[in-house]
Amino acid sequence: MSLTTWLASYGLGVGSELTDLDHDQLTVLVEYALGGSPASNDVILHPGITLQELSVGGFVDAYAVMTFTRNNAAEGVIITPEASQDLVSLQEITQVLTYAPSAQVGLDLISVRVADPISSNTRLFVRLRVETK
């Protein structure tokens, strides 16, 4: 489903993509990409960040893992998980751990991990960038 059609189904038009009508801290565009609704509070759609012990290259270490949903019907959007230690040099997170159908029909549940292990003195910022093609 196109963004324009999806917006119209909620009585919205082009230009409302960056608003947050339901005050859940997710823009309309992000709700479209993640499978939410601009008419209801979808805080459950906020990407989750956990620290997990993972075996990578034969070594077990702690890694930051981001989990998020993706709306299978969303056309024309790009979802990019990113991480940075300084908020200046954002790097795409490309190590996918899981990519599977979610319990909610039409959504995929995706988990990605940062490339490097996390130590006790590591500062890490993560975000999910959503943009139109």
Secondary structure by P-SEA (a helix, b strand, c coil): ccaaaaaaaacccccccccccccccccaaaaaaaccccccccccccbbbbbbbcccccbbbbbbbbbbccccccccbbbbbbbbccccccccccccccccccccccbbbbbbbccccccccbbbbbbbbbbcc
